[in-house]
Amino acid sequence: MSPDGVEARRDDDFTEPGPIAKLLLAAFAWLDERYRIRNYADSIQHFYHQLNFELPRTHTEKYNLRVIWYWYPLYALGSIVFLAFIFATISGILLTFYYIPSTSSVMMEGVGEATQAWQSVALIMTEMPLGFMIRAVHFWSAMVMVSAVVLHMARVYFTQAYKKPRELNWLLGVVLFLLTLGLGYTGYILPWSQLSFWAGRIGLEMSLSTPILGKWLAGLLFGGVELGQETVTRMYVLHVILLPLLTFGASIAHVAIVWWQGIAEPH
C-alpha cells in the first residue's frame, strides 16, 4: 500500500502497445505536432456541449409542454425525405456505370431502331446484375422523396412552423422542394423514350414562353429551341452532378438550422 492508502500500480500492470497501435500513435503525434489536431477537436467538443446545454431541442423542452404523441409520425417526414435521397443517390451512382447519355440511333433485337440511351436502360433491366432491382429502388426512392417532401411542407404549413423565427428555414425548404422537382424531371427525361421526349417538349415550350429570357433559358436547359443530344447531355449533368450537390448541401443546412433552433412541435 502507498502512504496515502491507494495501492500503487506496478509496472507490469501496463501492457505494451502492439505495432499497429504504435504506428497509429506515431502518425497522430506527427500530424498533431504540425496541425494541432487536439486543439481543434477540443474546440469542436466544447462548442457542441455549449450548444446542447444552451439551446432547447424542441418546443416541449422550451415551453414545458405536454407531449402530443399522435403528432410524431408527421415529424418523421423530413427524415424519410433524406433517407429516400440517400437511397436514390446510391442506386443512381450504380446506374451511371451502365447508362449512356446519347440520342444516337442503334438497332435493338426485337425492337428495331432505338436510341442509345434507351438501349442502355434496356440493358440495365435485362443484363446488368440486379439491374432491374437497382432501377426499381432508384425509381421508388424518387417517388417516396417527392411524396414525403409535399407532405412535409404541408405539415409545416398547417402547423404554422414557418413563422418567426423559422422563416429562413421555410424558404430553404421551398428551395429543396424545387430541387426535388428538378431531380424528378431531369431523371424522367434521361431514358429518352416517347414519354421522355414529350415531357422534354413540354418543358422546352414552357421555357420558350418565359418573357424576355425564353430563348436564353431554353438554350441553357435544353440546348436550343429543338430537342436533341444537347438536351440529354444537359439533363444528365443536371441530374447526376449539379442538382444532387445542391440538394445535399441545402439538406445539410436545413437540418443544421432545425438542430440549432429546435423542432417546432404543435402547441
Phi, psi and omega in degrees: 000143177279165182302328182273010175090358179259130182294127181289141178279140177271157180297331183280000175286340183263131180270144179287127179296148181286175181296324179292317179297320178297319180296317179295319178296319179295319179295317179296318179297321179296315179291319182294326179294331184261328187239003175053053184297318183296325179295317179293321179297319178295321179295318179295317179297318178296317179297319180298312181293325179296318178296315183293330179279330188264329186258131175290143181279327184218168174296329180300317179286322186288319185250007179055053184269161173285135181289125179257091191293330186285352174276340193299323177303328178290341180268004174262358184295321178297320177294323178296319178300313183294319178296318177298321178296319179295315178298317179295323180293313181296312179294325178294323177299318178295323181291329181294340178294337185243338184285141179240112181280074183220141177260010179297143182278137176224162178262126178249136181294127179082354181240319184102217182282134179210167177279157180294328177297313180293324178298319179295323176295318178296322177293324176300319183286335187248326188244333178293132178303120182058025183297320180298324180287319180295319178293323177295319177299318179296316182295310184287331173298319178295319180296316179296320181297313180296315181296316182293325178297316179298313179295322179297316179292325177296318179297316179298320182292311186286338174267004177058035179279001179271355184278177181310132008257030188251025182296317182296318180291330175295316178296322177295324175294323176296319176299318178296324176298316179294321177296322178296316177297322178296320176298316180295319182291313180296322177292330179293331183277332189303322179297339178056045172271185177298317177299318180297317182298313183286332171295320175295323179296319178298314179297323178295316180295323177296320178295317181295332181279356178291129181300138173069306186266012188302304183293321178297317180294320178296320178293324181290315186271325187242000176080015179140194182268000176230149179280145180183206181299322179298327179295311181297320180298315180293318178296324179295313179297317179296315187286326188264330188243295192293305184295318177299320179295317178296319180295317180295315179297316179294325179295317178298316178296320180297313180293322180297320179292320176299316180295324182289314186269339184095160181280133180276084180284154178295141179205000000 
